[in-house]
């Protein structure tokens, strides 16, 4: 009976040690999980910021291009007006109605 009691105590001791190791490993894995989730959330947030920054830059460049287009269009209209006035001045017979 004494040998059986010692055997059970030994198994209990081994079981407690294994349980302690498993609990420590579980805590380590939980900490690692929290760190990895935090890192993933940070990377996701950074990605969203990068997309937003690209969109803002794209809109800024689009505005610059549209302003340049409008400026060139205005210059062209001005040149066409000058050309039509010059044509009338140089060829007055061209504008006469018969």
Rosetta blueprint (number, residue, H / E / L):
1 X L
2 X H
3 X H
4 X H
5 X H
6 X H
7 X H
8 X H
9 X H
10 X H
11 X H
12 X H
13 X H
14 X H
15 X H
16 X H
17 X H
18 X H
19 X H
20 X H
21 X H
22 X H
23 X H
24 X H
25 X H
26 X H
27 X H
28 X H
29 X H
30 X H
31 X H
32 X H
33 X H
34 X H
35 X H
36 X H
37 X H
38 X H
39 X H
40 X H
41 X H
42 X H
43 X H
44 X H
45 X H
46 X H
47 X H
48 X H
49 X H
50 X H
51 X H
52 X H
53 X H
54 X H
55 X H
56 X H
57 X H
58 X H
59 X H
60 X H
61 X H
62 X H
63 X H
64 X H
65 X H
66 X H
67 X H
68 X H
69 X H
70 X H
71 X H
72 X H
73 X H
74 X H
75 X H
76 X H
77 X H
78 X H
79 X H
80 X H
81 X H
82 X H
83 X H
84 X H
85 X H
86 X H
87 X H
88 X H
89 X H
90 X H
91 X L
92 X H
93 X H
94 X H
95 X H
96 X L
97 X L
98 X L
